């Protein structure tokens, strides 16, 4: 896994990104909504959720890496406890964000704006 993940310029967690306009390669709102399964219920401890990851849409099949915006959300306001444990153990990359971020997954969806 990468040591550092820098947030891409078309990350849906960035407030200045409109996914259906900015995400390349045939953005799909249905697939985006289905990523809700990667969002932990704040404060709930479930190791099965730790295995779900929102991969960066710029990663490739077989070489997926986590979305920096998703990492920031789940380690911050998302309060994903299993993910926090993985971060402390060094099992996740460091990440760098660019600009203001959405606080909730629902805010990243086009119809929710």
N, C-alpha and C positions, 0 to 999 in steps of 0.2 A: 504494500500500500504506500501511497505517496506520503512524504513527510509533511508537506504543506499543501493546502488546497486554497487557491485564490478564487474568490467569487467571480464568475464570468459576467460579461457585460449584458447578458440576456437572462440572468437568473430571475425567476418569478418572485423571489423573496425581496428583490429590490423594488422600492416604491416607484422608481422611475421607469420600470419595465411594464409593457403591456404584452402579456404572453402571446396572445393570438396575432399580434403584429410583429413582435420582436424575436420570438423563438424560431430559429430556422428549421428546415426539413419537416414541413407539414405538421405544425402544432396540432395536437389533439386534445380538446377540452375534456373528453371522456377519460382519457388516460391520466390527465392532470388531476381530475376529481378522484380517480381511483388511488392516487397517492395518499389519500387521507389515511389509508391503512398503515402508513409509516409514522403517523403522528401519535405520540403517546398521550394518554390522559394524564394531565399534570398531577404529579405526585404518586401516581399508581405504579407499583413495582410489578413488572411482568417481564420475565426474561425472554419471552417469545417476541415481544416488541423490540427488544434490543437487536434481534436478527434482521429486522426490516429496516431498509435504508432507502432514502430518496437519493438516487444517484444523480450526479450532474448530467444534464442533457448533452453536454459536450464529451462525456466519456463514451467509450466504445464497449460493445458486448465482449465480455471476457476480461476487460480491463476497466471495470466500473470503479468509480471513486465517489465519495459522498459529496452532495451539494453543500457548498459552504454556507449558504443561507439557511438550509435545513439544519445543519449542525448547530449554527448559532441559535436558531429558534429552539431546538430540542434541548440544548445545553443551558439555555437561558429561560425565557418565559414558558417554554413547553415543559420544563422540569422533568425531562426523561431520565429517571433515576438509573436504569440499567446503562443507558448511554453515558451518563456521567461516570459511572464505575469504569466503563471501558476506556474513557478518556484519561482518568487517573492512572489506569494500568498501562497507558501508552499504546493502546490498541487502535487509536484513531489519529488521523493527521491533525496538525494544527491548521487553523484556517484564518484567512484574511478577508474581511468584508469591504465592500465598496458602497458608500452612500447609505441613505436611510433604508431601514428594513421594515417589512410588514411584521406585525406582532402575532397574527393568527394565520393558520393555513388558509382558512376561508377567504382571507383578504388577498391571497395570491391568485384566486380564481377569477376569470374575466367577468362572469355574471354577478360576482359578489362586490364589485367595485362601485 
